[in-house]
Structures are given as C-alpha cells and as structure tokens.
Amino acid sequence: MEPHRTRPAGGREEAATPPEPRRGGRERVENPSKCRGYAILDAEGKKFGEVGEVFANPSGEPEYIRVKMLFKSVLLPVEMVEVDDGRRTISLR
C-alpha cells in the first residue's frame, strides 16, 4: 500500500505517517457487509443488540450502524464504535 502524500503550505511533497493500528485488534468500520450480525457491546462489555445493517454516505463510506434490540432499533454513528473482527463484536468507545 502506498503511503499518503501531503504537501505542506509552502513546501515540497512529503510522505505522511500512516495511522497507528488500534490496540486489541479493534479498528473502525471498514467493510460494512461483514459486520451484519456482530454483537454490539456497551462500555462495560455487555451485549445490548446486534448489527442489522450499515448505512453509507453518497461516497460509500460507512456512517451509521442500525442496532437491532429486542423491540426496537437505533442508529449509532460509526465514529462512536470500534470493530473487533476476531470476536465478531462492535464496542462503544
């Protein structure tokens, strides 16, 4: 994968430092289709729902996750969650 390139206001092009991977195998929502059915965990690690679907913006980037609960569903912004593919969970930050 190519490093991102940045150009300072008055200077030459430089390679940007790639973001650090998140600890514990957690990452942001990158592949929405694989998240369907993942358990949604609260800040204490308790399950309170599961992923119904992921809604994307016009550019195709994930924006909201529909969380199915017992009798209702809610939308969570993807900025509020972290994905753990190994455990098939999404946790609130």
N, C-alpha and C positions, 0 to 999 in steps of 0.2 A: 504494500500500500504506500502510495506517495505521501510525503509529509505535506501538510498545508503550507502554503506560501503566504507571507504577509509583506506588505510594503509600508514601512514607516512613512510618516508625513513628508519628510524631506530626504529620504534615503533610498538605499538600494533594497532589492528584494531579499528577504531572509526566510529561512525555514522556521515555522512555528513549532513549538514543543507540543507533541501530541498529549491529549489529556491522560492523566493517570487512571489506570483501571480502578474500579471501586473494590473495596475490600470484601472478602467473603463471597466472591463470585457474583455479586449483585451489580446490575447495570440498569441503564434506562431502557424504556420500551423501544426496541429496535425492530422487531419482527412481530407485528400485531397478531397475525394469524396463528402463531404458535402459542399465544397466551390464552386463548379461549379455554375455559375450564380450570385455569390456575386458581388456587385458593387466595383470597385477599385477607391479609393479616393486619391487625391493628398494631399500634406502637408497642404493645406488650406481647405480641406474637400470637394472639388469639384469633382464630378464623372468624370472620363475620360475614363472608359472602364468597362468591366466585365470579370470575370474569365471564361476562356474557358476550360482549363484543368490544372492539376498539374502534373509535371514530377518528378519522384523519381529517386534516385541513385540505384545502384545494391542492397543495403541493405534495400531498401524500404522506406527510409527517403525522405520526400519532398525536392526538391532542387530549382525548378523553377516553376513559375506560368505563364501560357500563358494568356496575357491580350488581349481580343478582343476589337478593337476600330472600328471606322466607316469603314475605308477601308484597315486596316492592323492589324497585331497583333505583339506583342513584348513579350519577356521573361523577367520576373523580378526574381531575386534571392529571396528566401524566407527570407533571413536574412534582407531584406530591408522593410519587411511588418509586420503588426500586424493584427490579425483577431478579429473581433467583431461579434460573432455569433448572439447576440441579435438583432443587426441592419442589419445583413447579409451583412457586408462590410469588405473590406480589405483596410487598410490605409498604405500609405508610411510613414516610420519613419522619 
